[in-house]
Amino acid sequence: MMFGFYEAFPHQVHKTKHFVTSISSRKLQQILLQLLSGLNKITLRLEDVGTPSMTDCVTFFEFGVAEDNGFNYLNDEETAKALKIVQKAPLQILDLLCAVRFYRTENEKRKPLRFDYYMLRFTFNPKFLELQLFHERGPMHILPEEFIEFIAKKINETFGRRAVKLLKKD
């Protein structure tokens, strides 16, 4: 079993960002898994995630964690399983798939729009974090750069301080 690693992760990615971190890899992974699982349960306005390409649009995230040749949706059970694995031994790589669903509100009704599909690879090193993002398909309502910034912002909000700080060289 290869938990957290997706062998077919694309070599050519759309965006790579590097961060400095003062948090241990284990703690960062635990917070990240809980954060993404929590994002799977809420509705956000598109402008809360990135520069909106349209008005009156809401978004839902569906994060899944890699296991063997597929991805498992991060529900409560899968998150608990992932946290146990990370507690035993932190991962060097954590691959995720994220389907981002978009709905436009028109006359009190939600109209579904085309979804975006992203693959994310977190690579953990002592004091450093690399995040690679690949936009698999969809209209790209959220730009890769904005998606990475959103995740970093949410990590920092969870810690209540700048746990991950973007390296200027990117």
Secondary structure as GFF3:
##gff-version 3
##sequence-region A 1 170
A	DSSP	beta_strand	15	21	.	.	.	ID=ss1
A	DSSP	alpha_helix	25	39	.	.	.	ID=ss2
A	DSSP	beta_strand	43	45	.	.	.	ID=ss3
A	DSSP	three_ten_helix	46	48	.	.	.	ID=ss4
A	DSSP	beta_strand	57	67	.	.	.	ID=ss5
A	DSSP	beta_strand	70	73	.	.	.	ID=ss6
A	DSSP	alpha_helix	76	88	.	.	.	ID=ss7
A	DSSP	beta_strand	93	106	.	.	.	ID=ss8
A	DSSP	beta_strand	109	112	.	.	.	ID=ss9
A	DSSP	beta_strand	116	125	.	.	.	ID=ss10
A	DSSP	beta_strand	128	137	.	.	.	ID=ss11
A	DSSP	alpha_helix	144	159	.	.	.	ID=ss12
A	DSSP	beta_strand	164	166	.	.	.	ID=ss13
###
